[in-house]
Amino acid sequence: MSGGIFWLELLGSQDRSTFDCGVAELNTYFQSRVSQDVKRRYATCFVAIDKRDGTIAGYYTLSMASLSLSELPDGLAKRLPRYPQAPVARLGRLAVDLKFQGQKLGGSLLADAIYRVAQAEIAAYAIVVDAKDNRAVRFYEHFGFLKLAQDPKTLFLPIGTAIKSLGKK
């Protein structure tokens, strides 16, 4: 993501101490634990930097995962190869600092994550997210994510569908 007032880069040595998205769990993770996940190769973290003053405006994490075909809606599962699991990318966390909320940065971060998954040399059928609350569920549904029957706060979006959708916007 470039242009506008933000640029996107991998998490490095940026100051994370003042980041506050209004959700204590997401703040604590970002301020004290994300570096361990990155170091252990459990997740990759991308940060949106405000071009004006260099502060972190938002972040998201990606990691690889799998999803049982039995968790997918029958119509989708029937069209996939008969492997027991489908490869997916997990959007582990996505948060925007309170100072930057309402500027559509969350949607831009989500689009960037989808684009990175689609461009990766390692295949992923879909992007999966575990929404923290009903507000987050509505956010992801707005972008076309579908609920899994077993857990209504776990949502997924096939990458092919996401790319078609992004092309229309």
PAFIGU-99559 format. One line per 2 residues: number of its first residue (from 1); their letters; for each residue x, y, z of N, C-alpha, C. Coordinates in steps of 0.001 Angstrom, whole numbers, plus 524288, in hexadecimal, padded with zeros to 5 digits. Example, Ala and Ser with C-alpha at 12.3 -4.5 7.8 and 13.67 -1.06 7.14 Angstrom:
2
1) AS) 83386/7E9C6/81E78/8300C/7EE6C/81E78/83390/7F31C/81E78  83232/7F736/81BA8/83566/7FBDC/81BE4/83264/8001E/81EBE
//
This chain:
169
1) MS) 8035D/7FB6E/80000/80000/80000/80000/80387/804CB/80000  80329/807CF/7FBF2/8061A/80CAA/7FBC8/80282/810E3/7F9B9
3) GG) 80469/81597/7F981/800F8/819E6/7F832/7FDEC/81B60/7FD0D  7FA91/81F45/7FCA6/7F78E/820CB/80135/7FB1C/822B1/80596
5) IF) 7F972/821D4/80A50/7FC8C/823B4/80EBD/7FF2E/81F49/811C7  7FED7/81A6E/80FCC/80131/815FD/81277/804B4/812F4/80EC8
7) WL) 80890/81069/810F8/80B68/80C79/80E02/80B69/8078F/81151  80C2A/8032A/80ED7/80BE9/7FE23/81176/8113A/7FB8B/81147
9) EL) 812CE/7F954/815A9/817D0/7F69F/815E2/8178A/7F244/819E8  81B66/7EED4/819A4/81BC6/7EABA/81D92/81CF4/7ED16/822E1
11) LG) 81B02/7EAA7/826E5/81C4B/7EC55/82C35/82227/7EBDC/82CF6  8246B/7EFE0/82F1D/829FF/7EFF7/83049/82AC3/7F223/835BC
13) SQ) 82DE0/7F623/8360C/82F0F/7F868/83B24/82BCE/7FD47/83C50  82769/7FDE4/839AC/82415/80271/83A8F/82238/8029B/84041
15) DR) 82145/80756/8421D/81F2D/80808/8476D/81973/80675/84776  81828/80275/84A8B/812C4/80086/84AE6/81030/80214/85005
17) ST) 81307/804BB/85372/8112A/805AA/858C9/80C4E/80914/8591C  80B66/80C76/85560/806E2/80FFA/855BC/80235/80E0F/8528C
19) FD) 802AB/809A4/84FEB/7FE69/807AE/84CB7/7F9BA/8065D/85030  7F523/80859/84EAD/7F061/80745/851A8/7EBC2/80705/84DEF
21) CG) 7E9C3/8024E/84D11/7E53E/80199/84999/7E028/8016C/84CA9  7E07F/801C5/851DB/7DBCC/80196/85511/7DA6F/7FC1C/856ED
23) VA) 7DD6E/7F82D/85553/7DC83/7F2C2/856F9/7E172/7F0E2/859C7  7E10D/7F03E/85EDF/7E5A0/7EEF8/86215/7E88C/7EA27/86019
25) EL) 7E5B2/7E621/85E95/7E833/7E14B/85CC3/7EB8D/7E23E/857E4  7E992/7E54A/85436/7EC8D/7E674/84F7B/7F12B/7EA06/85096
27) NT) 7F07B/7EDBE/85426/7F4CB/7F131/855AC/7F92B/7EE1B/85844  7F7D1/7EADA/85C09/7FBB3/7E7C7/85EE8/7FEAA/7E431/85B3C
29) YF) 7FBD8/7E191/857D2/7FE6A/7DE1F/8540F/80264/7E135/850DE  800B8/7E59A/84EB5/8041C/7E8A3/84B45/808BE/7EAFE/84E29
31) QS) 807D7/7ECD1/852E9/80BFD/7EF6B/855CB/80FE3/7EBA7/85842  80E2B/7E6E2/8598D/811BF/7E380/85C76/8128E/7DDFE/85A58
33) RV) 80F30/7DC19/856D1/80FCD/7D69E/85538/810AC/7D5BB/84F66  80F44/7D963/84C13/80F9E/7D876/84679/81539/7D742/844C2
35) SQ) 81913/7D9C4/84722/81E87/7D8CE/8459E/8200D/7D322/84674  81E15/7D0C2/84AA3/81F32/7CB33/84B9C/81CD4/7C7D0/84757
37) DV) 81807/7C900/845B1/8158C/7C5FB/84183/8188B/7C68D/83C6A  81A5E/7CB44/83B44/81D6A/7CC2C/83684/8228E/7C934/836CD
39) KR) 82536/7C997/83B38/82A4A/7C6FB/83BE1/829C0/7C10C/83B58  8258B/7BEE2/83D57/8249D/7B935/83D15/8223A/7B781/837E6
41) RY) 82133/7BB43/83477/81EE2/7BA43/82F51/81957/7B812/82FBF  8168B/7B9CC/833B8/81107/7B86D/83460/80D91/7BC44/83175
43) AT) 80F89/7C0EC/83099/80C7B/7C4F5/82DF3/81029/7C8EE/82B90  80E33/7CB97/82799/810D9/7D018/82557/80D62/7D4C4/8269F
45) CF) 80FCD/7D904/8281F/80CD2/7DDA0/829A7/80E32/7E22B/8260B  80A1E/7E4AC/8240B/80AB9/7E943/820C1/8086D/7EDF0/823A7
47) VA) 80B03/7F264/82342/8093A/7F719/825F4/80858/7FB7F/8220B  80436/7FE85/822EE/80329/80338/81FE6/8058F/807BF/822E2
49) ID) 808EA/80AAA/82046/80BAF/80F02/822B1/80977/81425/8209A  80846/817BB/82427/80676/81CEB/822B1/80B17/81FEB/82067
51) KR) 80AAA/82181/81B87/80EF9/82445/818E7/8103E/8297E/81B77  80C76/82BC3/81E1D/80D4D/830F5/8205D/810ED/830DD/82511
53) DG) 81055/82CE0/8286F/81394/82CEE/82D27/81621/827AC/82E6C  81557/823C7/82B1B/817F1/81EC0/82BE3/8157F/81B3C/82FF9
55) TI) 810E7/81C97/83209/80E6E/81941/835F3/80BA1/814B6/8334A  80AE0/81094/83641/80817/80C09/83441/80243/80D25/8348E
57) AG) 7FFAF/80CD0/8300C/7FA18/80DE1/82FBA/7F6DD/808E4/83013  7F925/80479/82E91/7F651/7FF88/82EAD/7F9F9/7FB07/82D97
59) YY) 7F803/7F652/82E51/7FB30/7F1B4/82D34/7F7A7/7ED16/82C03  7FA0A/7E91C/829A2/7F772/7E413/82910/7FB96/7DFCD/828FF
61) TL) 7F9E4/7DB0F/82A3C/7FD64/7D696/82A18/7FB2D/7D274/8266F  7FEAF/7CF97/823ED/7FD47/7CB40/8208D/8006F/7C678/8220A
63) SM) 7FE02/7C1F8/821A2/800C2/7BD04/82250/7FDFE/7B8E9/81F00  80096/7B493/81E2C/7FE4E/7B050/81B26/7FB1B/7ACDB/81EC7
65) AS) 7F723/7AA6E/81C9B/7F3C8/7A6F6/81FAC/7F11E/7A332/81BE6  7EDB1/7A012/81DFC/7EA75/79CB1/81AB7/7E500/79C96/81D05
67) LS) 7E15F/79B27/819BF/7DBE9/79B09/81B40/7D9A6/795E9/8194F  7D70F/79321/81CB8/7D4A7/78E3B/81B33/7D064/78F43/8172D
69) LS) 7D03F/78C10/81318/7CC24/78CBB/80F21/7C6B8/78C41/81185  7C64A/7894C/815B7/7C12F/788A8/8183A/7BF3F/78DBC/81ABA
71) EL) 7C2AF/79174/81B88/7C126/79679/81DCC/7BEEF/79A3C/819B5  7C00E/79933/814CB/7BE49/79CA6/8109C/7B8B4/79B63/80F01
73) PD) 7B5E1/79F38/80CF5/7B0A9/79E17/80ADF/7B106/799E3/8069F  7AD2E/7966F/8066B/7AD4A/79204/802C5/7AE48/793B4/7FD21
75) GL) 7ABC2/797D3/7FB6B/7AC6F/79990/7F604/7B214/79ACB/7F4A5  7B4ED/79D16/7F84F/7BA6B/79E51/7F75D/7BDD8/7997B/7F7EB
77) AK) 7BCE5/79680/7FBF4/7C022/791E5/7FD06/7BFF4/78DFA/7F885  7BB71/78D6B/7F607/7BAD9/7899D/7F1C2/7BE27/78B06/7ED06
79) RL) 7BF6F/78FFF/7EC6B/7C286/791B4/7E7E6/7C85F/7915E/7E8D2  7C9FB/78FE6/7ED86/7CF8C/78FB5/7EED6/7D1A7/78A28/7EE5A
81) PR) 7D6CC/789A1/7EDC4/7D91A/78463/7EDB3/7D7BA/7816D/7F2B2  7D7AE/77C6B/7F269/7D605/77915/7F6C9/7DA2A/77855/7FAFB
83) YP) 7DD26/77C42/7FC1F/7E0CD/77C05/8007E/7DDB4/77D3B/80573  7DF62/77B4E/809EF/7DC5B/77C65/80EB3/7DCAF/78219/8107E
85) QA) 7E0CF/784CD/80EF3/7E1A0/78A32/810A5/7E26F/78DB3/80BE7  7E0B7/79283/80C52/7E1C0/7967D/80856/7E5DB/79A3D/80A83
87) PV) 7E9BF/79BAD/8075D/7EDA3/79F72/8093B/7EB43/7A4E9/80976  7EC28/7A78F/80DC5/7EA1F/7ACDA/80E79/7EE44/7B044/81102
89) AR) 7ED7B/7B54D/81097/7F0A2/7B913/8137C/7ED35/7BB1D/817E0  7EF73/7BB9B/81C76/7EC7E/7BD88/820F6/7EE07/7C331/82207
91) LG) 7EA19/7C68E/821C6/7EACA/7CBF3/82368/7EA00/7CBD6/82950  7EE4A/7CBAA/82C29/7EE02/7CADF/831CF/7EBE2/7CF93/834BD
93) RL) 7EDC2/7D418/8334E/7EC10/7D8E0/835EB/7EC3B/7DD56/83209  7E8AF/7E102/832AD/7E897/7E5C0/82F8E/7E680/7E9FA/83327
95) AV) 7E96E/7EE49/83398/7E7C7/7F27D/8371A/7E996/7F7C2/83502  7E67F/7FBBD/8362F/7E7B1/80116/8349F/7E7A8/80470/83986
97) DL) 7EBB1/80796/83A22/7EC0F/80B21/83E9D/7E75A/80EC9/83EAB  7E581/81006/84353/7E0E4/81367/843F4/7E162/81884/840F0
99) KF) 7E61B/81AAC/840A2/7E6EA/81FB1/83DEC/7E5DD/81F4C/83814  7E5ED/81A80/835FB/7E566/819C0/8305A/7E06B/816DB/82ED4
101) QG) 7DD37/81585/832A2/7D859/812CB/8316A/7D4AF/81674/82E84  7D175/81431/82B33/7CDD1/8174B/8281B/7D024/8195C/8230C
103) QK) 7D4FE/817D2/821CB/7D792/819A0/81CFF/7D814/8153F/818F7  7D52E/810F8/819CC/7D52A/80C70/8164B/7DA64/8098C/81628
105) LG) 7DD99/80A68/81A24/7E2A1/807BF/81A5E/7E1E9/801DE/81B42  7DE0B/80052/81E5D/7DD10/7FAC5/81F46/7DBFD/7F7E1/81A39
107) GS) 7D8B9/7FA1F/816E3/7D79C/7F7C3/811D3/7DC6A/7F792/80E5C  7DFA7/7FB9B/80E9E/7E47F/7FBAA/80B8C/7E849/7F781/80D71
109) LL) 7E8A4/7F6DA/81290/7EC08/7F2BA/814AF/7EA0C/7ED5A/81307  7E4F6/7EC97/81340/7E2AB/7E7A0/811A0/7E3C3/7E6A0/80BD6
111) AD) 7E311/7EA8C/8088F/7E426/7E9F1/802F7/7E9DD/7E896/8020E  7ED60/7EB10/804ED/7F2EB/7E9E5/8045D/7F410/7E439/805E2
113) AI) 7F1B0/7E271/80A20/7F27B/7DD09/80BDA/7F097/7D93B/807AB  7EBFB/7DA37/80585/7E9DA/7D6D2/8016E/7ED74/7D6CF/7FCB3
115) YR) 7EF43/7DB5C/7FB2E/7F2BA/7DBC4/7F6AB/7F7CF/7D8BC/7F79D  7FA05/7D93B/7FC3B/7FEE2/7D666/7FD70/7FE0D/7D080/7FD38
117) VA) 7F9AE/7CEA9/7FF4E/7F889/7C90F/7FF25/7F7E1/7C74B/7F97C  7F51F/7CA60/7F664/7F432/7C8F4/7F0EC/7F947/7C8DB/7EDC9
119) QA) 7FCF3/7CC32/7EF1E/801E0/7CC8C/7EC3B/80617/7C8DE/7EE4A  8051A/7C65A/7F2B6/80914/7C2F5/7F516/80A31/7BE45/7F19A
121) EI) 80EE5/7BC62/7F1E0/81061/7B7C8/7EED3/80E85/7B2C1/7F164  80C9D/7B315/7F61A/80A57/7AE9D/7F8CB/8046B/7AF2A/7F861
123) AA) 801DA/7AB0C/7F691/7FC46/7AB50/7F57C/7F8F9/7AB99/7FA76  7F4C8/7AE8F/7FA17/7F0D7/7AECF/7FE3B/7EB8E/7AF50/7FB8D
125) YA) 7E7EE/7AC00/7FCFD/7E2AE/7AC17/7FAB2/7DF8C/7B0C7/7FCA6  7E045/7B222/8019B/7DD0D/7B631/803FF/7E026/7B90A/8082A
127) IV) 7DDF0/7BD47/809F0/7DFFD/7BFFC/80E8B/7DBF1/7BF40/812DA  7DDC8/7BDE5/8177F/7DA68/7BCB2/81BF4/7DB9D/7C082/82057
129) VD) 7D799/7C20F/8232E/7D850/7C59D/82793/7D4D0/7C3E7/82C0B  7D6C6/7C480/830CD/7D3AE/7C3A5/83583/7D244/7C907/837A0
131) AK) 7CD75/7CAA9/836BB/7CBBB/7CFD5/8386F/7CB5C/7CFFD/83E64  7CD04/7D452/840AA/7CD0B/7D4E1/8465F/7C79F/7D5CA/848A4
133) DN) 7C438/7D85A/845A9/7BF08/7D9A9/847A7/7BB54/7DA77/8430E  7B674/7DBB8/84434/7B289/7DC5E/84010/7B3B0/7E0FC/83C7D
135) RA) 7B60B/7E507/83E9B/7B78B/7E987/83B5C/7BB88/7E7CD/83744  7BF47/7E4A4/838E3/7C334/7E2A0/83538/7C0AD/7DEF8/8313F
137) VR) 7BCEF/7DBCD/832EE/7BA29/7D85C/82F49/7B79B/7DBAF/82B05  7B4F8/7DFD7/82C89/7B268/7E342/828B2/7B668/7E5BD/824F4
139) FY) 7BAEB/7E73F/8270B/7BF12/7E97B/823C7/7C0A0/7E59D/81F7E  7C1B7/7E0C7/820FE/7C372/7DCE8/81D29/7BF06/7DB67/81966
141) EH) 7BA4D/7DB08/81B57/7B5DC/7D9D3/817EC/7B520/7DE1F/813D0  7B61D/7E2F5/8154D/7B5BD/7E759/811A1/7B949/7E67F/80CE0
143) FG) 7BD9C/7E3CD/80DB6/7C157/7E2C5/80982/7C092/7DD68/80700  7BC31/7DADE/80832/7BADF/7D605/80588/7BC58/7D103/80856
145) FL) 7BE6F/7D163/80CFF/7BFD2/7CCB1/80FF0/7BADC/7C9C1/81176  7BB46/7C4A3/811A1/7B6F5/7C136/8130D/7B823/7BE85/81836
147) KL) 7B418/7BD9C/81B56/7B4C0/7BAF0/82057/7B540/7B510/81F78  7B876/7B29E/822B9/7B8A6/7ACF1/822D4/7B45F/7AB0F/82683
149) AQ) 7B1C4/7A6E1/82524/7AD53/7A501/82837/7AEDC/7A396/82DCA  7B37C/7A153/82E82/7B50D/79F82/833B2/7B63E/7A3F5/83781
151) DP) 7B7EE/7A876/8357A/7B940/7ACD9/838D3/7B7F1/7B1E6/835EF  7B3AF/7B476/83761/7B1FD/7B91F/8347F/7B5BC/7BDC4/834D4
153) KT) 7B9B5/7BD7A/83830/7BD90/7C1B2/83860/7C270/7C05F/8352C  7C285/7BBC0/832D8/7C6AB/7BA65/82F2D/7C468/7BB0D/829BB
155) LF) 7C6EC/7BE63/826BA/7C50A/7BFAA/82180/7C94A/7BE81/81D7B  7C79C/7BDB2/818A5/7CB67/7BCA8/81484/7C9AB/7BF4E/80F81
157) LP) 7CD72/7C022/80C19/7CC6D/7C25E/80702/7D008/7BFB8/8031E  7CDCA/7BCE5/7FF44/7D126/7BA8E/7FB43/7D453/7BECF/7F884
159) IG) 7D949/7BDC5/7F79B/7DCBA/7C1AD/7F53D/7DAC7/7C339/7EFD0  7D8E8/7BF77/7ECC2/7D6E1/7C0BD/7E794/7D266/7C49C/7E7D6
161) TA) 7CEEC/7C3E1/7EB77/7CA87/7C76F/7EC4C/7CC80/7CCCE/7EE00  7D054/7CCD4/7F174/7D26D/7D1C0/7F376/7D4FE/7D4F0/7EF23
163) IK) 7D7E6/7D25B/7EBBD/7DA90/7D520/7E784/7D68B/7D76E/7E3B6  7D283/7D484/7E27A/7CE63/7D694/7DF08/7CBD7/7DB59/7E185
165) SL) 7CAD6/7DB0C/7E6A1/7C862/7DF50/7E96F/7CBE0/7E425/7E992  7D0EB/7E369/7EA88/7D491/7E7CA/7EABF/7D508/7EA70/7E56E
167) GK) 7D499/7E763/7E14C/7D4FB/7E98E/7DC0E/7D07D/7ED27/7DAB3  7CC07/7EC7C/7DD51/7C767/7EFAA/7DC50/7C78E/7F4D9/7DF3F
169) K) 7CADC/7F536/7E337/7CAD5/7F9F8/7E67E/7CEC0/7FDDC/7E4AC
//
